[in-house]
Amino acid sequence: MSDKSVAIVTGANRGLGLETSRQLAKLGYHVLLTSRNEESGQAVRQTLHNEGLDVSHCQLDVRSDASIEALVNHFRQHHQRLHILVNNAGIFPDPSPQSEESSIFHANIETILEGFDTNTLGPFRVSRALIPFMDGRGCVVNVSSGMGQLSEMNGCCPAYRLSKTALNALTRIFSDELKQTGIKINSICPGWVRTDMGGEEATLSIPDGVKGIIWAATLQEDGPSGGFFRFGEPIAW
Ligand SMILES: NC(=O)c1ccc[n+]([C@@H]2O[C@H](COP(=O)([O-])OP(=O)(O)OC[C@H]3O[C@@H](n4cnc5c(N)ncnc54)[C@H](OP(=O)(O)O)[C@@H]3O)[C@@H](O)[C@H]2O)c1
């Protein structure tokens, strides 16, 4: 067992999760990369290892209780305390926002439930299983979205929007129940980032998109908890 501080990142095989893992490892954390796809996760582990970074991998599908249990067992075997958890894994289950099909009048319940299962219940399951390993200190980052802001709520894409608004509520529930501890849990919006999900038109590069995630993952003891931030600045719910 290494005595390095440990970070777990979900959905670490591409996009914001991969770069968050790289940046945290560069800051000196041991990063336990998780991905639902074993092969692509192992490939990323090898890439980051070749960059001289201290990373390991464990398969994790955030929709599966059995998968989370296997991660907990892996963690117990290899590590003692968890310092950072980044709930990054997410899906955009609605049809393209440009298409008429993304209207709430076309949305089907299965799509809404799919978004909720991954984007809201995923962080719920993972946080509930892993926060006990923080021993009362650490940072949890829920990667949310401006599309979940009630103050900015517009039409289209109800599955994604509802799942991220609910994720923000989850942040508040956990933060209140953890207020007597040193554990900080915040929602962040990374901005509009050029990943598979964000698309080529997005305004931010992936390294710029992860800046706010890294900020929230590495808060000092007097840092905020129970907030919603973009680029390290508070934003309205
Ligand atoms: N890009 C943006 O502009 C933007 C803006 C606001 C918020 N966000 C949020 O940022 C986070 C990362 O998004 P991204 O842009 O990096 O998207 P991405 O490139 O599409 O990556 C999504 C990641 O989530 C993983 N994932 C999906 N379902 C999973 C599951 N059930 N279990 C484990 N992993 C799962 C994917 O794994 P697979 O490879 O197996 O599919 C992939 O690693 C998401 O929560 C997203 O909502 C992104």
The ligand as a Gaussian input file, in Angstrom:
#p B3LYP/6-31G(d) Opt

LIG

0 1
 N      -18.769000      18.280000     -22.321000
 C      -19.534000      19.241000     -21.856000
 O      -19.707000      20.316000     -22.482000
 C      -20.199000      19.102000     -20.517000
 C      -20.913000      20.202000     -20.014000
 C      -21.534000      20.087000     -18.764000
 C      -21.399000      18.931000     -18.030000
 N      -20.703000      17.864000     -18.560000
 C      -20.617000      16.648000     -17.724000
 O      -19.268000      16.231000     -17.637000
 C      -19.204000      14.810000     -17.407000
 C      -18.221000      14.188000     -18.384000
 O      -18.689000      14.421000     -19.686000
 P      -17.788000      14.411000     -20.998000
 O      -18.082000      15.664000     -21.709000
 O      -16.393000      14.055000     -20.657000
 O      -18.545000      13.239000     -21.781000
 P      -18.036000      11.951000     -22.576000
 O      -16.813000      12.249000     -23.316000
 O      -19.258000      11.485000     -23.288000
 O      -17.667000      10.936000     -21.401000
 C      -18.651000      10.389000     -20.578000
 C      -17.991000       9.369000     -19.676000
 O      -18.984000       8.820000     -18.795000
 C      -18.862000       7.407000     -18.859000
 N      -20.094000       6.711000     -18.490000
 C      -21.323000       6.832000     -19.036000
 N      -22.172000       5.972000     -18.434000
 C      -21.449000       5.300000     -17.491000
 C      -21.751000       4.297000     -16.552000
 N      -22.983000       3.775000     -16.449000
 N      -20.785000       3.878000     -15.724000
 C      -19.533000       4.377000     -15.807000
 N      -19.163000       5.301000     -16.711000
 C      -20.122000       5.770000     -17.530000
 C      -18.456000       7.120000     -20.300000
 O      -17.978000       5.798000     -20.416000
 P      -18.108000       4.960000     -21.800000
 O      -16.885000       5.295000     -22.599000
 O      -18.162000       3.549000     -21.329000
 O      -19.371000       5.415000     -22.471000
 C      -17.391000       8.186000     -20.459000
 O      -16.204000       7.808000     -19.834000
 C      -20.638000      14.297000     -17.561000
 O      -21.221000      14.090000     -16.289000
 C      -21.332000      15.436000     -18.299000
 O      -22.727000      15.471000     -18.049000
 C      -20.099000      17.917000     -19.764000

